[in-house]
Amino acid sequence: MIPTPVEIRAAAERLRGITQRTPLVPSPELSFELGTPVYLKCENLQRTGSFKLRGAFNVLATLSESERQRGVVASSAGNHGLGIALGAKLLGIRARVFVPSSAPAVKREGIAALGAEVDESQPDYDGAHALALRHAAESGCTFVNPCAGATLLAGQGTIALEVLDALPSVRTMVVPVGGGGLVGGIAALLRAETPHVRIVGAQTAVTNAMSKSLAASRLESVPVVPTLADGLAGQIDEEGLAIGQFAIDELRIVEETEVADAIAWVSNAHDMRVEGAGAVGVATARRADARLDGPVVIVLSGGNIDDTRWRDVVAART
């Protein structure tokens, strides 16, 4: 379930020339507010607009020839689907992606534009996930989990490799948490090689399945409601809970208004577009009572937000 540092470095080699080494950008305003150096790891500038390409391509690149011929299926809130679609296109694999009908158009349309078949018949992520699993079982296609599996996590863990290479003195990483794939991949490397680095998870009050489950030490479900952080929505499973227990030192919860404020702040302070799921780390750091040991790295996990929604959020706070 948890990859080794050797597996993460092998993933980095597979991703060479496929993913970008995203910038680690100093944030003077956050550094001043927190009284310690703060940097933004800009996966919103990654190819396909999020970190998800790292894990998705690593999984596809390690499939056997027979698995590639049968094709792949995935469930996704959108960004994993984009990674699967691009990886499948580059490797010549047929792909079908199940997304909720509520997923942002930029994600749904982007998946289709890359050549993958898109099923958006389900109203929420959990329905899309269940249908994708059923289709995989019936068709013989390989299901590529968006949040679990050592090979997927190894791809996501390459973010930590880049951070440690650029900033070996890092003391805290703030990571958005949905199903656990991103934080699990990052923790796989940090726990093994820099165990002193504290990992702070961030999610919203309406995408807090991980937070509730960790507090109860068992799976807890949350209602499915509209959220700016659509990439974090949905329930977690047993593997996700185990990943969270391994990876997360502290999990902080923010409100929808704070996520919107963070989206606008990133636009104004850094001239970058970030989606709600990618902004939750900034939202936690901007709280008046935030305390983080530095240097701090905040992962901006994605930038795929519909243009109209992004402009409305920014304009309302400018």
N, C-alpha and C positions, 0 to 999 in steps of 0.2 A: 504493500500500500504506500509506503514512504520510500522514495528513491534515495540512493546513496549519492554522495558527491561525485563518485566516478560516473554514475548514470547521468547526472546533471551536466557534467562536462562533455560526455558523449553527445548529449542532446544539443549542447552549444555548437559542436562541430557539425551536426546535421543541419542546424539552423543557419549556418554561415552562408551568407548570400541570399537567404530567404527572408529572415527578419532583420530589422534595423537595430543597431545599438542605440537605444534612445537616450537623449540627453539627460543629465542630472543638473538641474537648473537651480542656482542659489535663489532664495526668496528673501530679499532684504527686509520686507515689511513683516513677514512672519518671524524672521530671526530677531527683529527688534521686539516684537510683541512677546515672544517666548524667552528672550534673553539668552538664546543659544543658536548656533548655526542651523538653519533649516534649508533643506533641498527638496526639489520636486523631481521625482523619477517619472518622465513624461511618456508613459505608454499610450497616452492619447495621440501621440505622434507616430505610433507604430504603424506599420503596414496593416491595412484593414481597420485601423482606428482603435485597436485595443491589444492588450497583452495576449488575448486568447489564441492568436495565430501560433504562438510559441508551442503550447501544448498540443494543439490540434495537428500541426504539421509533424511534430515529433511522433505522435501516434501513427499517423498515416505513413510516414516514411519507414516505420518498422513493421508494417504489415507484410505478410507473406504474399507471394504472387497469386495464390489461389484466393486469398482474402481480397486482394485488390480487384481481381476479376469479378467477384461477387458484388462488390460495391460496399458503401458504408451508409449508415443512417445515424442521425444525431438529433437530440433535442436541444433547444437553445432559446434563451431570451433574446438572442440576436447576434452577439459578438462571437460566441463560439461557432455559430453557424457561418459567419463570415470567414473565420479561420479555416473551418472545414471546407467551405466552398473554394477558397483560394488554393488550399493544399491539394484538394482533389483535382482541381484544374491543372495545377503544375505537374501532378504525378499521373494524370490520365485515369483517374478513378471516378466512377459514377457515384454521386452523392445525393441523398435526400435529407432535407432538414425540416424538422417539425418545430414551428415557432408559434407562440400565442398570437391570436388576431390583434391583441393590444400592443404588440411589439412596435417600436417606432418604424415608420416607413423607410427611413434611411437604412435600417438594418434589413428589413424584409426585402426591399428592392435591391439592396446591395448583394444579398445572397443569390438572388435570381440572376442578377447581371453577371455574376461569376460562373454561371452555368449549372448551379445545383438546382434540383427540384425543391420547391418550397411548399409545405403543407401548413396552412394557417387556419385550419378548421376548428381548433380548440380555443376557448376564450382566455385561458391562462396557462402559465408555464407548466404547472403540474399535470394538466390535461395533455399538453403537447408531449411531455416526457413519457407518460403512460402509453400514448399512442405510438410513439417512436419505438419503445421497447416491444410492443406487440408487433409492429411492422418488421422489426429486425428478426424476431423469432419466427415469423411466418415466411419471410423472404430469404432467410439465410445470410442477409447482409450483416456486416460487423457493426455493432453499436459502439459509437465513440462517446463515452460519458463526458459531459462538460466539466465535471468537478472532481473526478476520482480516477484512480489507477496510477500506478507508479510511473508509467511512461508519460502520461499527461502531466503529472506533477513535475517530472524532470524537466519538461519544456518550460513550465512556469518558473521553475527554480533558476533558470538562466538569468532572470532579473536580478536575483541576489548575487550571482557571479559578477554581473556588470557593476552593481553598487559597490561591492567589496573592492573591486579593481579600481574604481574611481575614487572611493572614499573609505579606505580601510579603517578609519577612526570612527565610523558610524556607531552610535550607541542605541538608537531607537529607530525602528521602522514602523510606520503607520500604514496599514494595509486594509483596503476594502474587503469585506467578508460577505459572501453569499453562501454558496455551497461548500466552500473551503478549499477549492483547487488552487487559487492564487496564494493564499496564506500558507497552505500546506507545502507547496513547492518551495516557497521562500524559506520556510522554517526548516525544510529538509537539509538545506545547506548551512543555514546559520546555526542550528542546534549542533551540527557536527563540527563546524570549523570556528565559529565565533559565538559560543554559547552565552557570552555576556551580553549580546545584543538583545534588547527587549523588543518583543513583537506586540504591538497594540493593534487590535482589530477595530474596524469601524463599520457600523451599519445604521440603518434608520429604525425608528420606532415601529414602522409597519413592514419591515423586512427582517425582523429580528428572530427568525426561527433558530439560528445558531445560538444567540444569546439566551433565549428561553431554555433551549435544550441543555446548554452547558450548565445553567443554574440548577436545572432539575436532575442532571446526570442521566437523562433519558430523552428520547425524542419527544418534542413538543411541536404541535402545529400552530400556525398563525393564519389569520384570515387573509384572503387575497383581496387587496384593495388597490386602487390606483396610486402610483408613486412615481416621483421623479427618478428614483433609483431602480428603474425596471430591471437592470442587470443583476440586482441582488434579491429579487423577489422569488418566492416559492419556498417549499419545505426543504429540509435536509434529510438524509438517510443515515443509517448506522455508520457507514464509512465516513460520511461527512462529520458526524459527531466525534468519531475517533480522531479524525484529522484535527478538528477544533481543539480537542483536549490535549493533543500533542503540541499544537503550533501556537496557540494564543495565550499570551501572558495576561492580557487585559482586553476586554471588549467594551468599547464606548459606543453609546447610542446617541444619535442626533435626530432632530425633528425635520420635517419636510421643509419648513421655512428656512432652517439653517442650511440645508442642502442647496436651496435656491440662492441664498445669499452667497454661498461658496462658489457656485457656478458663475455668478456675476463678478465676484471678487477675482477669480482666476482670469476672467476676461479683461477686467480693468487693470489689474496689477501685473499680469504677465502676457496679455494679448494672446490668449489661447482659449480654444473651445474645449470644454470638458463636460461629459454627461453626468447625470446625477450620481450614478454608481461610482464614477471616478472622482467625484467631489467630496465624498463623505469624510475622507481623511483630512482634507483641508477644513471642513466644517468642524471636526473635533478639535483641531489645533487652534481655531479662531475663537473658541469659547474663552470667556474671561477667566475661568478657573482652570484652564488647561495647564498641565505640568508635564513636561517631557524632557528627559535627559538627552542632551545633544552631544555631538551632531545628530540631527533628526532627518530621516528621509521619509517623505510622504509619497506613496505611489498613486499617481493619477492613472487609474487603470484603463480608462477609455474616453473617447471623445465623440462617440456616435449618438448625437441627439438631433432630432428633427430641427431644421433651420428655423421654422416659425416659432417653435417652442423655445428654442435657445434665445432668439431675439426678444421674445416677450419677457422671458425671465430677466435678461440683462437690462432691458429698457425699463422695467418696473423698479429697478434698483440703482438706476444711474441718475 
